[in-house]
Amino acid sequence: MPHFPPQPVTVVPVPGESPKRAQSVAAQLMLPCRDQAGSADLLLVVGEVEAWLELEGVKVNVQFDSAAMRHRRKGGHNELLGRAVGVKADRKPSIFDATGGMGRDAFVLADLGCAVTLCERVPVLLWLLQEALSLASVSRYEPVRDAAGRMHIRSGDSRCRLWRLARSFILTPCSRSERRRQP
Ligand SMILES: C[S@@+](CC[C@H](N)C(=O)[O-])C[C@H]1O[C@@H](n2cnc3c(N)ncnc32)[C@H](O)[C@@H]1O
């Protein structure tokens, strides 16, 4: 699943759930909303609570208190990332994540105690991030709520932001295929 949509996105409701939220999100993001779509379409599936991107049956969502993210918090990834930006017991740099994506790196750093501003320019991903952050802020896991409180999402192109004000920033390069698709 690519990190930014390579093709138009169609919003569909979760089968069996009210389509109202899907319709409202489609209007907000100015995307078409259909009851059903072809299996080759890139879908933003929106239910009454959950939402995810889906392409050919592969689902991707942003959920900061999922088992996978909780595993990531404890795994070596946070150590490596933390070391890369100079996190220490008494040093928690402010971070600007210029390539927000699914927010995983940003969450790991916020969980390590850093204040993280993440910027994402693709509206669908931005919306998923905002949804995930608001769910994380009421998570039943206290560390997830705490980390969510340190995360701030910004929209648009990072290059237009005053990221120089941050002491550290991270930039996860897009894959070659993603770069080729960029406008
Ligand atoms: C490789 S992903 C980042 C992965 C992310 N760090 C994570 O942990 O999920 C790249 C993302 O950066 C976004 N992006 C790339 N260049 C950007 C820019 N100049 N401003 C804002 N977002 C950008 C893309 O839209 C894409 O969603």
The ligand as a Tripos MOL2 file, in Angstrom:
@<TRIPOS>MOLECULE
LIG
   27    29     1     0     0
SMALL
NO_CHARGES

@<TRIPOS>ATOM
      1 C1          7.3850    7.2780    3.7180 C.3       1 LIG1
      2 S1          5.9270    8.0910    4.2600 S.3       1 LIG1
      3 C2          6.2990    8.5930    5.8830 C.3       1 LIG1
      4 C3          6.1050    7.5050    6.8910 C.3       1 LIG1
      5 C4          5.8660    8.0470    8.2910 C.3       1 LIG1
      6 N1          7.0720    8.6460    8.8320 N.3       1 LIG1
      7 C5          5.3330    6.9620    9.2070 C.2       1 LIG1
      8 O1          5.9770    6.6610   10.2140 O.co2     1 LIG1
      9 O2          4.2360    6.4370    8.9180 O.co2     1 LIG1
     10 C6          5.9640    9.5540    3.3480 C.3       1 LIG1
     11 C7          4.7710   10.5100    3.6050 C.3       1 LIG1
     12 O3          5.2640   11.8300    3.5610 O.3       1 LIG1
     13 C8          4.3510   12.6510    2.8880 C.3       1 LIG1
     14 N2          5.1480   13.7490    2.3300 N.ar      1 LIG1
     15 C9          6.1860   13.6690    1.4510 C.ar      1 LIG1
     16 N3          6.6820   14.8850    1.1830 N.ar      1 LIG1
     17 C10         5.9500   15.7730    1.9290 C.ar      1 LIG1
     18 C11         5.9910   17.1940    2.0800 C.ar      1 LIG1
     19 N4          6.8630   17.9500    1.4120 N.pl3     1 LIG1
     20 N5          5.1140   17.7760    2.9290 N.ar      1 LIG1
     21 C12         4.2160   17.0380    3.6010 C.ar      1 LIG1
     22 N6          4.1120   15.6680    3.4960 N.ar      1 LIG1
     23 C13         4.9740   15.0500    2.6640 C.ar      1 LIG1
     24 C14         3.7310   11.7560    1.8430 C.3       1 LIG1
     25 O4          2.4530   12.2500    1.4510 O.3       1 LIG1
     26 C15         3.6570   10.4300    2.5790 C.3       1 LIG1
     27 O5          2.4220   10.2880    3.2320 O.3       1 LIG1
@<TRIPOS>BOND
     1     1     2 1
     2     2     3 1
     3     2    10 1
     4     3     4 1
     5     4     5 1
     6     5     6 1
     7     5     7 1
     8     7     8 2
     9     7     9 1
    10    10    11 1
    11    11    12 1
    12    11    26 1
    13    12    13 1
    14    13    14 1
    15    13    24 1
    16    14    15 ar
    17    14    23 ar
    18    15    16 ar
    19    16    17 ar
    20    17    18 ar
    21    17    23 ar
    22    18    19 1
    23    18    20 ar
    24    20    21 ar
    25    21    22 ar
    26    22    23 ar
    27    24    25 1
    28    24    26 1
    29    26    27 1
@<TRIPOS>SUBSTRUCTURE
     1 LIG1         1 GROUP 0 **** ****
